[in-house]
Amino acid sequence: MRSTFEFYVAQLDGWPFEVGVDLGPGKEARFESMPFRWHLRFELNHPDANGLASAEEEALLLTIQEEIESAMPDDGCRFVAAVTHRKAHTLVIYSDSLPKDGHPILKALEGIQTHTTRVLHEEDPKWDEYRDVLFPSTGFLHQIKDRQVLREFERQGDDCGEVHSIEPRFVGLSKEGADGLTTALKSKGFSIKGVDEIGLNGQRDWQVTAAAESPLALSILDDFRQTWMGLAEEAGGRYDGWSAELVPVTGANNNTGCDGHLSGVSEDYVENIDNPSTPDAS
């Protein structure tokens, strides 16, 4: 599966909604050369009570997905998402043509005997379903980035079970908003690392950096993130991600860290044992 595919879980009509989505085209996707949206729908054979697939069926569906992707024309189709919802698994594809007899994808579907399938299509030249329905919200993007960063921490040998100094950053604040946010953060048990005025060419605002002492775990970060996003919104700003130093399993900090910023990537920082650095979430 391509590296730009990521996963999140939401709710739709009271049912869990599992989505694997290609983030590559981005929020502003608009490909007039592929104006037709296809839904390849597979009825689940053994859905659970939530209408989702078992691990065994998920593995089979992934194999089917790979077969469909292999059959897709290189320049006439784009596979953008796989959605599991209400006892069905749907592959979402944008194409330059309608699903007509003889199309390579339809030929591949004919060879699938394990599931009842259905092909639906609709014109969607602005990729509205991808942009407005399937592309993750800001909160889900933060969740995806947190998962990516935790994988990178583990890859670098971090002991995620050890307590880290997790530093969330909040931007786009007025002076009053920054003051109110620091008070709210302290009331929730977080410490304040800095309150700074930033900006260029007369466009200035305030930034707050806080700190939370905690092990690195997605469940903990989920709770923190919901709190941080809510407090930032109340203060008129936005939560902009977090950063932390790597804590190796050996217990010796090697001053390498990962950035939880939405647009950030893993970075290596210059080693300075006497004055350890903290990754900048910019």
N, C-alpha and C positions, 0 to 999 in steps of 0.2 A: 504494500500500500504506500502511496506517495507520502513524503515526509510532511506535507502541508495538511494532511488529514488529522483532525482532532475530534474529541468526543465530549459531549455534555448530556445531561439528563434534565428534562423539564417536565411540566405537566400540561396536558391539553385535554379539555373536556373532562377533567377529573381522572384521566388515565396517564400513566408514565409515558414519556415521549423521549426515546433514546435516539440521539442523532450523532452520526459520524459525518463531519462536513469538511470539505476542502476549503481551507482558509486562503488558498492561493489567489483566486480572483479578487478577493477583497470585498469590502462593503459596497464599493461603487461599481461592482461588476455590471457591464452592459456590453453584450456582444451581439450586435444586430446580425452577424453572420450565422448565429445559431438561435433563431427565434422560437424554436419549438421545444417545449418541455415535455419529456417523457416520464411517466411513472411506470416502472416495472414492479408490479405488486406480487409478492409471494405470500400465500396464506400459510400461517404457521401450522405445523403438524401437531405440536404439543405445547401450546402456550401455557404459561403459568397463570395464576389468578390475576396478575396485573396486565395480562395480555402481552407479555414479553417472551422472548425465546429462552430455552434452556441453553446451558453451555455447549451441549452436544450439537444442538440445532444451530447455534451461532457459528460453530466451526464449519458446519456444512454450508451455511449461507455465505460465509466468507469465501469458501471454495467456489461457489456459484458466482459470487461477485467477481472473483479473479478471472473466471472463464468469460464473463460478460465484458470485462475490461479488455481482455486479450482480443476479443472479437471486434471491438470498436474501431472505426476508421480513425487514423491518426489526426486528421485535420477537420473532420466533420462532426465530432461529438465531444462533449465534455461531461464526465461523470463528476457530480458535485456533492452528492450526499447519499447516505443510507439511513433510513428512518425505520425504527420499530415502534409500532403504536397499535393498540387495539387488535392484537392477534394477527398482525400482518407486518411484513418486512418489505419496504419499498426502496428501490434504487431510483434516484432522481438524476436524469441525464438531460442536458441541453444538446439539441441537434440542428443541423442545417436543413433537415428534411423531415417529412412525416414518416411514421412507421409503416412502410409499404412492404409487400411481399418481396422476399429476396434480400432484404436488408441484413447485413452481417449479424446485427444484434438479435434480430428475430430468428435467424437461423440457429444461433447459439441457444436461444430459449427453447427451440424445438427439441433440443437434445436433453433437456432437463426433465427428468421423470419423477423426481422426488417431491415436487411441490406443485400445487395448483397455482397457475400464474395468470396474470391479466396485464394487458398493456393499455395505458391511458395516455392521452396527449392533449396539449393545449398550447395556444400561442402565448408566449411570454417574452417578447422581444427585449424588454428592459430587465429581465431576470428578477422580476419582483418577488417571486417566491423565494429565490435564493437570498436576496438582500433583506427582505422584510420578515421572512418566516424562519428560514434555516440558518442564516448567519447569526452567530451568538450575540446576545446582548452584552453590554459592558460588563455586567456582573459575571456572566458565563465566560467572557474573554479573560477576566481576572482569574477565574477558577482554572481555565485551561493553562494560562501562563504559570500559575502556582504549581500545577502538576508537572509542567515542563521543567521548571526550576528545581523542584524536588528530585526529579530524575537526574538532573545534572549534578546536584549536590551528592547524590548517592554514587554517581559515576566517578566523581572526584574523590571518593573515599570518606565522605562526611559521616559522622555518627549522628544521625538525625534524632536519636533518642536522647542525646545530651541537650541541656538547656542552651539556647542561642539567644543573642540579643537581636530580635527582629525589629527592624526600623521601618515603619510605614511612613509614607510621605503624602502630604495633602497640599494641593496647589489651587490657584485661581481664587484666592481668598481676599476679601477686603481686610483692613486693619481690625475692624470690629469683628468680622467673621473669624479671623485668626485668634483673637482674644477669647471669643466664645468657644471656639473649638478646643483650645488648650484647657480651658476650664472643664469642658465636657469630657475630654480624654482623661484628665486627672481623676475625675469622678468615677470613671470606669476602671481605674487602677493602672493606667498607662503613665509612663513618665515622658517628659518632654525633652528632646535633644536640642531643638533649635527652632526659633521663629525668625524668619528672614524675609526682607523685602527684596524682590527680584524683578527683572524685566529690563527692556531696552526701549529707546526712542519714545519715552513718555508712557509706554504701555507697561505699567508696573502693578504688581500685586504681591500678595504675601503667601509664603510657604511655611508649613509647619512639619517638622520631623519629630515623631514620637518614638517610643521604644516599648517593646513587650518582651519579657523574659519567659521563654517557653521552648520545649522541644519542637522540632520541625515535623509536623504531621498535617496531612491534607484536612483531616477533620477539625483540627485546631484552627488552621488557617481559614477554613470555611466560616467558623464562628467569628473569628477576628474580622474577616473581610466584610461580613454582613454588618457588624457593628461599625467598622470604619467607614463604609460607604454611607450608612445612615447618618452618622455624625457629620460627615463631609457635606452631604446634601443639606442638612439642617443649617450648616454654617455658610452655605452659599458657595462652596467650592467643590472639589472632586478629589476622591481618593486616587492616588497615582501609582500604587504598587509599593513593594517593600524590598529591603535588601538585608543581608546578614553575612557575617564572616563564616567561612568554613571551619568546622570543628572536626578534625580527623579522628578516626577511631583510636589512634595512638594517643590522643589527648593533647598533642602539640599543634598549635594553630600554625598553619603554613601560609596564612595571609592570602589565601585565594578564595574568592567568593563568587556568588551568582546573584544576578539582579532580577527582581521580580517585577520590574516595570513592563507594561504592556508591550512596548516597542523595543525592549532591551534584549540583549543576548548575553550568554555567559562570557565573562571576561576574566583575564588573568591580571592580577595586581602585583606591583613590585614588592618583593619581600623586604621587610624592614622589621627585624625582630625586636629592636628597641622601641619602635613606635608603630605597632601593627595598624594597618589601614583597614577601613571598612568600605566595602563596595558602594559606589555612588549609584543610586537608582535613577540616573538621568538617561 
